[in-house]
Amino acid sequence: MSFLAQLTDGSIHRVLVRGRLNIAGGLIAIAGMVGVTLLVYDLFKPVNRSLSLLAAFFSFVALTFEALRWQPQGVNIAIVFVGFYCLLIGYLIFRSTFLPRILGVLMAFGGLGWLTFLSPPLADYLSPYNLAPGILGEGSLTLWLLVVGVNVQGWKEQASTAAVRA
């Protein structure tokens, strides 16, 4: 089919619209994750302000790479930074007094799964098994926060202890 024929039957238009919608949807998701990152930073600040800030930094770097869709030499840099983010959040959850420790273990385990993307051949070899820990860890934390939430008394106690130390 010639270019002119494609143009007149509307298929190129559909491809352009679909591509723009895909990009717009991705940017909306990234904007939402910026908000989630800020909330998670604030949530874990009483546990360890520096590590919570470092985790937020890793998340923002991941979101930047995701927005740019940059994958040098086939390495999904965004997922790798998400792996470091999950490891740090897992540690912070484990050290917190307001969430179950098992969630921290699952998040850290998920982070290790995402870090397999440092090596595309390794990630391909382990796929889909390297995806399961990340989905389980992040999904469990999300579900827990949506359904149960945090132990407010434990969070307040940890926050007041952190304020005294500062």
LINTA-V684282 format. One record per residue. N is the residue number from 0. RES is the residue in three letters. NEAR is the number of other C-alpha atoms within 8 Angstrom. Layout:
N/RES/NEAR + N/RES/NEAR
This chain:
0/MET/4 + 1/SER/5 + 2/PHE/6 + 3/LEU/6 + 4/ALA/8 + 5/GLN/11 + 6/LEU/10 + 7/THR/7 + 8/ASP/6 + 9/GLY/8 + 10/SER/9 + 11/ILE/8 + 12/HIS/8 + 13/ARG/8 + 14/VAL/8 + 15/LEU/8 + 16/VAL/8 + 17/ARG/8 + 18/GLY/8 + 19/ARG/8 + 20/LEU/8 + 21/ASN/8 + 22/ILE/8 + 23/ALA/8 + 24/GLY/8 + 25/GLY/9 + 26/LEU/9 + 27/ILE/8 + 28/ALA/8 + 29/ILE/11 + 30/ALA/8 + 31/GLY/8 + 32/MET/9 + 33/VAL/10 + 34/GLY/8 + 35/VAL/8 + 36/THR/11 + 37/LEU/9 + 38/LEU/8 + 39/VAL/9 + 40/TYR/12 + 41/ASP/9 + 42/LEU/7 + 43/PHE/13 + 44/LYS/12 + 45/PRO/14 + 46/VAL/12 + 47/ASN/9 + 48/ARG/9 + 49/SER/7 + 50/LEU/9 + 51/SER/16 + 52/LEU/10 + 53/LEU/8 + 54/ALA/14 + 55/ALA/13 + 56/PHE/8 + 57/PHE/12 + 58/SER/12 + 59/PHE/10 + 60/VAL/10 + 61/ALA/14 + 62/LEU/12 + 63/THR/9 + 64/PHE/12 + 65/GLU/10 + 66/ALA/9 + 67/LEU/6 + 68/ARG/6 + 69/TRP/8 + 70/GLN/9 + 71/PRO/7 + 72/GLN/4 + 73/GLY/6 + 74/VAL/10 + 75/ASN/11 + 76/ILE/13 + 77/ALA/12 + 78/ILE/11 + 79/VAL/14 + 80/PHE/13 + 81/VAL/13 + 82/GLY/14 + 83/PHE/12 + 84/TYR/13 + 85/CYS/14 + 86/LEU/14 + 87/LEU/12 + 88/ILE/13 + 89/GLY/14 + 90/TYR/11 + 91/LEU/14 + 92/ILE/13 + 93/PHE/13 + 94/ARG/8 + 95/SER/12 + 96/THR/9 + 97/PHE/10 + 98/LEU/10 + 99/PRO/9 + 100/ARG/10 + 101/ILE/7 + 102/LEU/14 + 103/GLY/14 + 104/VAL/12 + 105/LEU/14 + 106/MET/18 + 107/ALA/15 + 108/PHE/12 + 109/GLY/19 + 110/GLY/16 + 111/LEU/10 + 112/GLY/14 + 113/TRP/14 + 114/LEU/12 + 115/THR/12 + 116/PHE/14 + 117/LEU/10 + 118/SER/8 + 119/PRO/10 + 120/PRO/6 + 121/LEU/9 + 122/ALA/12 + 123/ASP/7 + 124/TYR/6 + 125/LEU/8 + 126/SER/8 + 127/PRO/6 + 128/TYR/7 + 129/ASN/12 + 130/LEU/11 + 131/ALA/10 + 132/PRO/14 + 133/GLY/15 + 134/ILE/9 + 135/LEU/11 + 136/GLY/15 + 137/GLU/12 + 138/GLY/9 + 139/SER/10 + 140/LEU/10 + 141/THR/8 + 142/LEU/9 + 143/TRP/9 + 144/LEU/9 + 145/LEU/7 + 146/VAL/6 + 147/VAL/7 + 148/GLY/7 + 149/VAL/8 + 150/ASN/9 + 151/VAL/7 + 152/GLN/7 + 153/GLY/9 + 154/TRP/13 + 155/LYS/8 + 156/GLU/8 + 157/GLN/12 + 158/ALA/11 + 159/SER/9 + 160/THR/9 + 161/ALA/10 + 162/ALA/8 + 163/VAL/6 + 164/ARG/5 + 165/ALA/4
